[in-house]
Amino acid sequence: MEDFDLQPSPEIPHRPVKGRGAAGNVAHRFSVETRQTEDDGWEPTLPPLPQTRLLIDSAKSIISRNDSPDIGFTQSLNPYRGCEHGCIYCYARPTHAYLGLSPGLDFETQIFHKPDAPRLLREELSHPDYVCSTIVLGTVTDAYQPFERKLRLTRALLEIALETRHPISLVTKSSLILRDIDLWAELAKRNLAHIGISLTTLDGPLARQLEPRASAPAARLTAMHELSDVGIPVSAFVAPLIPGLNDHELETLLQAAQAHGATSAAYTLLRLPHEVAGLFSDWLAWHAPEKAARIMSVLYDLRGGRANDANFGSRMTGLGHFADLIRQRFELACRRHGLSRELPTLDSRQFSPPAPAKPADERQLSLF
């Protein structure tokens, strides 16, 4: 379905919704009105399950740039806004508020795609002032989420990267990446490709609750193995670590990643920016009520007494003794399994910009 109606989805009772991460739509920080539901004692009639909608994002540019010291790249590209994977902890959920939509169910049911992404990428790569450095796909929302199966935007971007010999990296939770293993393998032969597979847990039931529409943990490990088998450098991104919920799996996740071909690894602690704090707290109340108070207490301790710490240097790894313990465990496990903590460096010297396309009204017409 394609349309431009940006009205939030109907309110859904705050209880688990099958196949979704959020239990409903929450008011966001730009809301100008609030709703209050009165309990009249009657059993409410549940609305139908929310349907996923595909909408168009008419972007004017496609490459985002940053100078953050916390991440190892300066250029990124996201062909989609919103993500059907529905990971309850996703730090990108608050971005939907800029569209007047809820970071709750709207984020995972109203998905925007950028049909002009390939054209815009060509235009930016052909600009005389463009300086080549690795472009990372899917840094905000997954570039291989379900709609990619038919839209093929990510594949089109990879084809441009191969054509121009541009280094490209990607982070994903989806085994759909194996569809494009031919392009990734060709890029890797020229030291132009790197893939990060996000691993949160090996516990199937927990994964279904945390990341309801992402690929199962076993499928991600299989993808990691097949990608590494054809010479593509693969990293394990253990993210997010949630103290009291999945942090006990840190060593097991790194061991499994190494056994399936990963050569490097990184981790981040759970971040709860803006509305994500309330969404995650509600999720805990339904799915892990016996652990909820302890988990939130440790998270506040890791963030200096706040729900979220946006400061460079601590926002990814946290503060205090517990954060130091996690770091020591990670470093020890990496040494034990021979995993590098440095991600591969790709070659930007091969880049050859595409020929800029002339506007239709300036093209020379043929005389015959």
Sequence and secondary structure as in RCSB ss.txt:
>XXXX:A:sequence
MEDFDLQPSPEIPHRPVKGRGAAGNVAHRFSVETRQTEDDGWEPTLPPLPQTRLLIDSAKSIISRNDSPDIGFTQ
SLNPYRGCEHGCIYCYARPTHAYLGLSPGLDFETQIFHKPDAPRLLREELSHPDYVCSTIVLGTVTDAYQPFERK
LRLTRALLEIALETRHPISLVTKSSLILRDIDLWAELAKRNLAHIGISLTTLDGPLARQLEPRASAPAARLTAMH
ELSDVGIPVSAFVAPLIPGLNDHELETLLQAAQAHGATSAAYTLLRLPHEVAGLFSDWLAWHAPEKAARIMSVLY
DLRGGRANDANFGSRMTGLGHFADLIRQRFELACRRHGLSRELPTLDSRQFSPPAPAKPADERQLSLF
>XXXX:A:secstr
 EE          SS  TT SSSS    TT S        SS          EEEE   S   EE   TTSS SE
EE SEES TT  TT TTGGGGGGGT  TTHHHHHEEEE TTHHHHHHHHHTSTT     EEE SSS TTSTTHHH
H HHHHHHHHHHHHT  EEEEES GGGGGGHHHHHHHHHTT EEEEEEE  S HHHHHHHSTTS  HHHHHHHHH
HHHHTT  EEEEEEEE TTTTGGGHHHHHHHHHHTT  EEEEEE    TTHHHHHHHHHHHH TTTHHHHHHHHH
HHTTTSS    TTTTTT SHHHHHHHHHHHHHHHHHHT BSS      TT         GGGS     
